[in-house]
């Protein structure tokens, strides 16, 4: 490729990089800042979660049908999403969720032994409720905000890839300049800003790609499907709740059957962190129980399905079944959220995700300042002075 063609290609990529950066800059700043705050949600909430604990008793938990009745007395006429059974010293959490006509997402905490009401929490309110709304939809109506965020994150993938292309030095003498900050007392702020944008951008680019990629997997069904198939997936990537194998006999019999389920699972999964029971949606669907095998992680959960009349376990061809039956592609998709928030690497992974997200928030800021400095140069400066003070990505 001739030098002229190479320069023209570089200019086109630079123009694309600038346009996409300016269009998505504010969105990416908000998503990155709220993302780094969300990373430590569980750790921060642990400082004020006394309502989640009870004095353990030498007796079994209340039956699931009784828990359902008690919770519905606290929040009537709303749909129970699931009931979370934890350790003997943990309260039972009953999660209510409805998406229409507007999101209703609340939890009721009950004593697992007496059924005593402990606390009701609005999960969609408070500090982290506010943060999540900003991260997912910029505090706009969901139909608008979620799309703006989703496509901005998708464009962020292109911004990172084009930025890496522009960062790549043309000759060996520029490598040192692109890999570290070479500042002194005479270094002007424009030069420092350029280095902050390019040097830090390079070092976090790979992690930024991971955050953007995992974000796209959650944002777009087509992206999720392609990612699964590209890694060799051959199962149903959807979350599918199978039908019960037998028709319902009676409501009373059904209640009696799922009352037995949690005690059985507690004996069979002694090392489990928690169990989340989902009542059957109708007369024919199976009972879903999500078995959490690790605190703070979701990828290695066991999704179990039981006939609502006989409690016979039902197999599924979905990737959301028993973790021991997952293959490489299944694990990659199931790890997506844990990777996105850094939980896959424990506390070190979360710190890394926090720092990367925070630096990602600075990239659009330094980029806009870089653009502004070139677009609105102060009059009276000579061309040579401008070139000296404002490094060019094209060199």
LUMBA-904069 format. One line per field, with one value per residue (C-alpha): chain; x, y negated, z negated; residue number from 1; residue in three letters. Coordinates in pm, 1 decimal. Layout:
# LUMBA-904069
chain = A/...
x = X/...
y = Y/...
z = Z/...
resi = NUM/...
resn = ala/...
END
This chain:
# LUMBA-904069
chain = A/A/A/A/A/A/A/A/A/A/A/A/A/A/A/A/A/A/A/A/A/A/A/A/A/A/A/A/A/A/A/A/A/A/A/A/A/A/A/A/A/A/A/A/A/A/A/A/A/A/A/A/A/A/A/A/A/A/A/A/A/A/A/A/A/A/A/A/A/A/A/A/A/A/A/A/A/A/A/A/A/A/A/A/A/A/A/A/A/A/A/A/A/A/A/A/A/A/A/A/A/A/A/A/A/A/A/A/A/A/A/A/A/A/A/A/A/A/A/A/A/A/A/A/A/A/A/A/A/A/A/A/A/A/A/A/A/A/A/A/A/A/A/A/A/A/A/A/A/A/A/A/A/A/A/A/A/A/A/A/A/A/A/A/A/A/A/A/A/A/A/A/A/A/A/A/A/A/A/A/A/A/A/A/A/A/A/A/A/A/A/A/A/A/A/A/A/A/A/A/A/A/A/A/A/A/A/A/A/A/A/A/A/A/A/A/A/A/A/A/A/A/A/A/A/A/A/A/A/A/A/A/A/A/A/A/A/A/A/A/A/A/A/A/A/A/A/A/A/A/A/A/A/A/A/A/A/A/A/A/A/A/A/A/A/A/A/A/A/A/A/A/A/A/A/A/A/A/A/A/A/A/A/A/A/A/A/A/A/A/A/A/A/A/A/A/A/A/A/A/A/A/A/A/A/A/A/A/A/A/A/A/A/A/A/A/A/A/A/A/A/A/A/A/A/A/A/A/A/A/A/A/A/A/A/A/A/A/A/A/A/A/A/A/A/A/A/A/A/A/A/A/A/A/A/A/A/A/A/A/A/A/A/A/A/A/A/A/A/A/A/A/A/A/A/A/A/A/A/A/A/A/A/A/A/A/A/A/A/A/A/A/A/A/A
x = 0.0/138.7/198.7/-82.0/-338.5/-221.8/-262.8/-609.6/-719.4/-581.0/-766.9/-1095.5/-1051.0/-959.1/-1272.3/-1486.1/-1319.9/-1388.4/-1750.0/-1839.9/-1657.8/-1844.4/-2180.6/-2145.8/-1913.8/-2169.8/-2349.8/-2028.2/-1920.2/-2246.1/-2246.3/-1883.4/-1923.6/-2242.9/-2084.2/-1784.8/-2019.3/-2237.3/-1940.0/-1926.4/-2302.0/-2301.2/-1998.0/-2141.6/-2488.7/-2333.9/-2270.8/-2644.4/-2808.8/-2904.3/-3256.3/-3114.8/-3018.7/-3209.3/-3128.3/-3097.4/-3340.4/-3325.8/-3625.3/-3710.9/-3812.8/-4178.7/-4342.9/-4329.6/-4708.3/-4711.7/-4430.0/-4628.9/-4940.9/-4753.3/-4570.2/-4888.6/-5044.6/-4764.6/-4781.8/-5120.1/-5213.5/-4852.9/-4658.9/-4402.5/-4095.3/-3911.9/-3842.1/-3478.2/-3387.1/-3042.0/-2843.5/-3004.2/-2914.4/-3054.9/-3403.8/-3617.1/-3640.1/-3957.4/-3899.5/-4193.3/-4144.1/-4368.9/-4251.2/-4588.0/-4747.7/-4439.9/-4155.4/-4244.6/-3946.2/-3966.6/-3855.2/-4014.2/-3793.8/-3948.9/-3824.4/-3792.2/-3901.4/-4189.9/-4288.4/-4253.6/-4232.8/-3888.9/-3862.7/-3995.6/-3752.3/-3806.9/-3519.7/-3589.0/-3534.9/-3243.3/-2886.3/-2820.1/-3163.4/-3071.3/-2731.8/-2879.5/-3135.0/-2854.4/-2641.2/-2917.0/-3118.3/-2965.0/-3266.1/-3480.5/-3792.2/-3682.8/-3796.0/-3563.8/-3280.9/-3205.4/-3167.8/-2940.0/-2718.8/-2718.8/-2614.6/-2361.5/-2192.7/-2196.7/-2032.0/-1778.4/-1642.6/-1572.5/-1424.0/-1178.1/-1073.3/-1027.6/-840.2/-594.7/-536.1/-466.4/-247.4/-19.6/312.5/442.9/806.2/1012.6/1111.2/747.0/690.3/833.5/617.2/300.7/371.2/445.2/399.2/713.7/625.2/840.9/790.6/765.9/504.3/185.4/-162.9/-259.0/29.1/-63.8/-425.2/-316.8/-106.1/-389.6/-617.2/-376.5/-154.3/-428.1/-659.1/-408.8/-354.8/-723.7/-833.0/-836.9/-1036.7/-1262.2/-1333.0/-1434.0/-1669.7/-1823.2/-1852.1/-2019.3/-2245.6/-2354.1/-2425.1/-2674.4/-2814.8/-2883.0/-3045.7/-2878.7/-2537.0/-2601.3/-2699.1/-2395.9/-2155.7/-2295.9/-2287.0/-1940.2/-1797.8/-1942.4/-2276.3/-2522.9/-2801.2/-3098.3/-2943.9/-3276.2/-3397.3/-3671.9/-3900.3/-4031.1/-4386.0/-4479.4/-4514.9/-4850.5/-5161.8/-5244.1/-5453.9/-5568.6/-5440.8/-5418.3/-5210.3/-4977.1/-4911.8/-4842.7/-4589.6/-4373.8/-4378.1/-4156.5/-3906.5/-3678.1/-3613.2/-3518.2/-3279.0/-3123.5/-3032.3/-2903.7/-2708.5/-2549.1/-2278.7/-2519.5/-2522.5/-2894.2/-3203.2/-3445.5/-3785.6/-4010.2/-4372.3/-4532.1/-4659.1/-4971.4/-5127.9/-4889.3/-4543.6/-4276.2/-4129.8/-3794.0/-3533.1/-3206.8/-2931.2/-2655.4/-2328.8/-2104.7/-2171.8/-2164.2/-2137.0/-2405.3/-2233.5/-2210.4/-2570.2/-2777.8/-3118.5/-3347.3/-3698.1/-3956.4/-4298.4/-4539.0/-4748.6/-4490.2/-4166.5/-4000.0/-3695.5/-3728.3/-3425.6/-3378.3/-3190.2/-3124.5/-2783.1/-2956.8/-2966.3/-2723.7/-2378.8/-2209.2/-2374.8/-2242.4/-1979.7/-1731.0/-1982.1/-2240.6/-1988.1/-1878.3/-2234.8/-2322.5/-2008.8/-2100.8/-2247.8/-1981.8/-1714.1/-1890.4/-1875.1/-1540.5/-1689.6/-1535.5/-1199.2/-1316.9/-1237.9/-929.6/-1146.9/-1396.1/-1120.9/-989.2/-1339.0/-1384.5/-1056.2/-1108.8/-1460.6/-1338.1/-1061.8/-1312.8/-1512.3/-1206.1/-1144.6/-1440.8/-1353.6/-993.3/-1112.5/-1358.5/-1090.9/-854.3/-1114.5/-1200.2/-834.9/-797.0/-1133.0/-1108.4/-741.2/-651.7/-581.5/-231.3/-54.6/173.9/133.4/464.5/362.8/30.3/194.2/438.6/170.5/-99.3/34.1/-135.5/-274.8/-180.4/193.8
y = 0.0/-341.3/-612.1/-827.0/-547.0/-465.5/-830.1/-850.7/-534.1/-666.3/-994.3/-814.0/-597.8/-905.9/-1082.4/-780.0/-756.1/-1123.6/-1119.0/-806.7/-937.9/-1268.5/-1102.5/-848.7/-1035.4/-1150.2/-814.9/-616.1/-848.3/-787.5/-412.1/-380.8/-581.1/-401.2/-69.8/-115.2/-205.5/101.1/339.5/322.9/323.0/642.6/538.3/193.6/325.5/576.2/284.6/231.1/568.2/671.5/745.5/1042.5/1236.2/1420.0/1634.2/1994.1/2247.5/2624.6/2674.6/2677.9/2371.7/2290.8/2461.4/2284.8/2248.0/2073.7/1839.7/1751.9/1672.1/1457.4/1260.2/1195.4/1053.9/795.2/713.7/821.7/850.5/857.7/1140.7/1336.6/1390.4/1620.3/1717.1/1727.4/1973.3/1917.0/2054.0/2133.6/1780.9/1600.5/1458.5/1577.8/1321.6/1318.4/1126.9/959.2/852.5/721.8/552.5/415.7/163.7/34.3/205.2/328.3/482.9/529.2/780.6/897.1/1052.5/1307.6/1517.1/1870.2/2035.5/1819.1/1633.0/1302.1/1002.4/835.3/576.3/467.3/316.8/143.2/278.4/22.0/-270.5/-389.9/-463.0/-145.5/-155.5/-502.3/-381.0/-85.2/-305.1/-530.8/-239.8/-66.9/-359.8/-696.2/-764.4/-795.4/-593.0/-235.9/-224.3/-516.0/-499.9/-128.6/-155.4/-457.7/-273.5/53.4/-100.3/-329.5/-26.2/147.1/-160.1/-157.0/167.0/-15.5/-311.9/-86.9/102.7/-217.1/-374.2/-83.4/-126.2/-498.3/-435.6/-193.8/-376.3/-398.3/-360.2/-228.7/-568.5/-644.0/-323.9/-465.4/-774.7/-568.3/-332.8/-569.8/-924.0/-1125.0/-1443.0/-1715.2/-2068.0/-2204.4/-1954.6/-2146.3/-2031.5/-1954.6/-1712.1/-1557.3/-1525.4/-1357.3/-1107.2/-1042.5/-962.0/-744.1/-577.8/-494.2/-406.9/-150.6/13.8/57.8/133.4/511.7/485.9/224.0/463.4/730.4/492.1/370.7/723.3/866.4/561.7/628.0/992.9/873.8/593.1/769.1/1109.8/1145.6/1067.6/1321.3/1587.8/1522.5/1526.6/1860.7/2025.7/1882.5/2059.7/2392.7/2391.5/2660.3/2629.7/2398.5/2069.1/1943.0/1976.3/2238.6/2362.7/2704.9/2825.1/3066.5/3422.3/3480.2/3266.7/3092.9/3299.3/3023.3/2698.8/2847.6/3142.0/2912.4/2696.6/3006.1/3131.1/2819.6/2784.0/3095.2/2965.4/2728.6/2973.1/3239.9/3006.0/2885.3/3244.8/3317.3/2990.6/2943.0/2708.6/2479.3/2112.6/2059.6/2192.8/1976.8/2139.9/2020.8/2118.9/2268.2/1998.0/2196.0/2542.0/2702.9/2549.0/2709.6/2579.0/2403.8/2399.0/2209.7/2355.6/2104.9/2290.1/1987.4/1657.8/1367.0/1583.1/1684.4/1886.3/2213.5/2220.0/2533.5/2475.1/2759.9/2828.4/3048.4/3176.9/2974.0/3284.0/3558.8/3361.6/3578.1/3392.8/3285.0/3252.9/2951.7/2896.1/2534.6/2412.2/2324.8/2665.2/2840.1/2683.0/3023.0/3074.9/2751.2/2745.5/2469.4/2254.1/2287.0/2176.5/1873.8/1743.9/1825.6/1644.7/1330.3/1126.5/1240.5/1133.9/803.0/699.2/866.7/1114.5/1402.8/1298.7/1249.3/923.8/870.9/903.2/652.9/401.5/443.8/396.3/86.1/-68.8/16.4/-126.0/-440.4/-489.1/-422.1/-714.9/-940.1/-842.4/-1033.8/-1334.0/-1350.3/-1276.1/-1565.7/-1796.7/-1678.4/-1748.6/-2086.7/-2187.3/-2121.2/-2254.4/-2584.6/-2671.9/-3009.9/-3270.1/-3403.6/-3069.5/-2971.8/-2638.8/-2511.5/-2600.6/-2425.7/-2111.9/-2116.2/-2158.4/-1934.3/-1594.2/-1449.8/-1099.5/-1077.4/-1098.5
z = 0.0/97.1/-161.0/-19.4/-40.6/-391.2/-495.9/-342.2/-520.2/-846.9/-802.1/-737.9/-1046.8/-1252.6/-1130.2/-1219.3/-1560.1/-1633.4/-1515.5/-1710.9/-2018.1/-2009.7/-1949.5/-2231.1/-2469.7/-2727.1/-2723.3/-2770.0/-3052.4/-3243.1/-3174.3/-3286.7/-3608.5/-3710.1/-3614.5/-3841.1/-4129.7/-4068.2/-4089.1/-4469.5/-4531.6/-4739.3/-4944.7/-5021.8/-5105.9/-5348.3/-5588.8/-5642.1/-5577.6/-5932.4/-5807.1/-5613.3/-5926.5/-6200.0/-6501.5/-6375.7/-6524.9/-6555.1/-6325.1/-5956.1/-5758.0/-5702.3/-5407.0/-5071.1/-5053.5/-5392.7/-5286.2/-4975.1/-5178.8/-5432.2/-5164.5/-4966.8/-5283.9/-5290.3/-4917.5/-4781.4/-4414.8/-4290.8/-4125.0/-4325.6/-4111.8/-4351.9/-4712.6/-4823.3/-5099.4/-5248.7/-5539.0/-5880.8/-6005.3/-5699.9/-5650.5/-5361.2/-5082.2/-4872.4/-4549.5/-4375.2/-4014.2/-3736.9/-3417.5/-3305.4/-3308.9/-3490.6/-3671.6/-4020.3/-4195.4/-4572.1/-4834.0/-5158.3/-5427.2/-5662.7/-5952.2/-5803.0/-6128.0/-6251.1/-5936.7/-6121.5/-5890.0/-5908.1/-5632.4/-5292.2/-5042.0/-4708.8/-4496.0/-4224.6/-4464.1/-4676.1/-4570.6/-4373.7/-4215.0/-4090.1/-3969.7/-3781.6/-3604.5/-3489.2/-3375.1/-3180.9/-3045.1/-3145.2/-3374.1/-3060.2/-2973.3/-2914.0/-2550.5/-2468.7/-2719.3/-2691.5/-2313.8/-2338.9/-2588.7/-2392.2/-2060.7/-2228.6/-2385.6/-2046.3/-1888.5/-2173.2/-2029.1/-1703.3/-1888.7/-2074.4/-1761.3/-1557.9/-1850.4/-1858.1/-1485.6/-1529.5/-1832.8/-1650.2/-1584.4/-1229.7/-1331.4/-1620.4/-1759.5/-1847.7/-2045.0/-2367.0/-2334.1/-2294.3/-2585.7/-2872.7/-2997.9/-2924.2/-3108.9/-3257.8/-3389.6/-3035.9/-2918.2/-2838.3/-2936.3/-2576.6/-2549.1/-2882.6/-2773.8/-2449.9/-2643.8/-2889.7/-2597.5/-2400.0/-2660.4/-2911.2/-2622.1/-2497.3/-2834.8/-2913.4/-2555.7/-2599.1/-2922.5/-2764.0/-2479.6/-2731.6/-2913.7/-2586.8/-2445.1/-2755.9/-2765.3/-2406.0/-2489.1/-2750.5/-2536.4/-2206.4/-2154.3/-1812.8/-1964.1/-2241.4/-1988.0/-1762.9/-2059.3/-2174.3/-1832.2/-1753.9/-2060.4/-1948.3/-2128.7/-2020.8/-2281.8/-2312.3/-2434.6/-2567.7/-2924.7/-2885.1/-3162.4/-3048.8/-3097.1/-3371.5/-3249.4/-3418.2/-3421.8/-3747.8/-3984.1/-4218.4/-4360.7/-4709.2/-4589.9/-4395.7/-4701.1/-4908.3/-4656.4/-4626.1/-5005.4/-5010.9/-4756.1/-4949.9/-5240.6/-4987.4/-4804.4/-5128.7/-5209.4/-4857.4/-4811.9/-5152.8/-5022.0/-4833.4/-4925.2/-4860.4/-4679.3/-4484.0/-4437.8/-4155.0/-4190.1/-3875.6/-3641.2/-3554.2/-3582.0/-3334.8/-3384.5/-3597.6/-3921.7/-3882.7/-4158.8/-4112.8/-4328.3/-4401.6/-4456.8/-4521.3/-4694.7/-4452.6/-4139.6/-3892.3/-3619.4/-3816.8/-3937.4/-3890.7/-3729.0/-3830.5/-3699.7/-3868.9/-3773.2/-3989.5/-4073.3/-4126.2/-4186.0/-3921.7/-3789.3/-3426.8/-3198.2/-2971.5/-2645.7/-2740.5/-2852.2/-3178.4/-3340.4/-3573.7/-3569.0/-3549.2/-3208.0/-3053.4/-2779.2/-2691.4/-2498.7/-2775.5/-3037.4/-2831.9/-2804.6/-3164.9/-3283.0/-3089.9/-3378.3/-3626.9/-3377.1/-3313.0/-3679.6/-3750.4/-4001.3/-3808.1/-3953.9/-4311.6/-4488.1/-4267.6/-3959.1/-4097.4/-4174.8/-3820.5/-3673.4/-3889.1/-3774.7/-3408.1/-3414.2/-3587.1/-3329.3/-3050.3/-3189.3/-3148.5/-2785.0/-2634.6/-2852.7/-2730.7/-2376.7/-2375.8/-2518.3/-2245.4/-1978.5/-2131.2/-2145.8/-1774.5/-1665.9/-1851.2/-1847.1/-1987.8/-1726.1/-1687.2/-1714.7/-1435.1/-1263.2/-1401.9/-1757.6/-1718.5/-1586.4/-1874.5/-2139.6/-1996.2/-1887.5/-1581.4/-1579.2/-1215.2/-1278.2
resi = 1/2/3/4/5/6/7/8/9/10/11/12/13/14/15/16/17/18/19/20/21/22/23/24/25/26/27/28/29/30/31/32/33/34/35/36/37/38/39/40/41/42/43/44/45/46/47/48/49/50/51/52/53/54/55/56/57/58/59/60/61/62/63/64/65/66/67/68/69/70/71/72/73/74/75/76/77/78/79/80/81/82/83/84/85/86/87/88/89/90/91/92/93/94/95/96/97/98/99/100/101/102/103/104/105/106/107/108/109/110/111/112/113/114/115/116/117/118/119/120/121/122/123/124/125/126/127/128/129/130/131/132/133/134/135/136/137/138/139/140/141/142/143/144/145/146/147/148/149/150/151/152/153/154/155/156/157/158/159/160/161/162/163/164/165/166/167/168/169/170/171/172/173/174/175/176/177/178/179/180/181/182/183/184/185/186/187/188/189/190/191/192/193/194/195/196/197/198/199/200/201/202/203/204/205/206/207/208/209/210/211/212/213/214/215/216/217/218/219/220/221/222/223/224/225/226/227/228/229/230/231/232/233/234/235/236/237/238/239/240/241/242/243/244/245/246/247/248/249/250/251/252/253/254/255/256/257/258/259/260/261/262/263/264/265/266/267/268/269/270/271/272/273/274/275/276/277/278/279/280/281/282/283/284/285/286/287/288/289/290/291/292/293/294/295/296/297/298/299/300/301/302/303/304/305/306/307/308/309/310/311/312/313/314/315/316/317/318/319/320/321/322/323/324/325/326/327/328/329/330/331/332/333/334/335/336/337/338/339/340/341/342/343/344/345/346/347/348/349/350/351/352/353/354/355/356/357/358/359/360/361/362/363/364/365/366/367/368/369/370/371/372/373/374/375/376/377/378/379/380/381/382/383/384/385/386/387/388/389/390/391/392/393/394/395
resn = unk/unk/unk/unk/unk/unk/unk/unk/unk/unk/unk/unk/unk/unk/unk/unk/unk/unk/unk/unk/unk/unk/unk/unk/unk/unk/unk/unk/unk/unk/unk/unk/unk/unk/unk/unk/unk/unk/unk/unk/unk/unk/unk/unk/unk/unk/unk/unk/unk/unk/unk/unk/unk/unk/unk/unk/unk/unk/unk/unk/unk/unk/unk/unk/unk/unk/unk/unk/unk/unk/unk/unk/unk/unk/unk/unk/unk/unk/unk/unk/unk/unk/unk/unk/unk/unk/unk/unk/unk/unk/unk/unk/unk/unk/unk/unk/unk/unk/unk/unk/unk/unk/unk/unk/unk/unk/unk/unk/unk/unk/unk/unk/unk/unk/unk/unk/unk/unk/unk/unk/unk/unk/unk/unk/unk/unk/unk/unk/unk/unk/unk/unk/unk/unk/unk/unk/unk/unk/unk/unk/unk/unk/unk/unk/unk/unk/unk/unk/unk/unk/unk/unk/unk/unk/unk/unk/unk/unk/unk/unk/unk/unk/unk/unk/unk/unk/unk/unk/unk/unk/unk/unk/unk/unk/unk/unk/unk/unk/unk/unk/unk/unk/unk/unk/unk/unk/unk/unk/unk/unk/unk/unk/unk/unk/unk/unk/unk/unk/unk/unk/unk/unk/unk/unk/unk/unk/unk/unk/unk/unk/unk/unk/unk/unk/unk/unk/unk/unk/unk/unk/unk/unk/unk/unk/unk/unk/unk/unk/unk/unk/unk/unk/unk/unk/unk/unk/unk/unk/unk/unk/unk/unk/unk/unk/unk/unk/unk/unk/unk/unk/unk/unk/unk/unk/unk/unk/unk/unk/unk/unk/unk/unk/unk/unk/unk/unk/unk/unk/unk/unk/unk/unk/unk/unk/unk/unk/unk/unk/unk/unk/unk/unk/unk/unk/unk/unk/unk/unk/unk/unk/unk/unk/unk/unk/unk/unk/unk/unk/unk/unk/unk/unk/unk/unk/unk/unk/unk/unk/unk/unk/unk/unk/unk/unk/unk/unk/unk/unk/unk/unk/unk/unk/unk/unk/unk/unk/unk/unk/unk/unk/unk/unk/unk/unk/unk/unk/unk/unk/unk/unk/unk/unk/unk/unk/unk/unk/unk/unk/unk/unk/unk/unk/unk/unk/unk/unk/unk/unk/unk/unk/unk/unk/unk/unk/unk/unk/unk/unk/unk/unk/unk/unk/unk/unk/unk/unk/unk/unk/unk/unk/unk/unk/unk/unk/unk/unk/unk/unk/unk/unk/unk/unk/unk/unk/unk
END
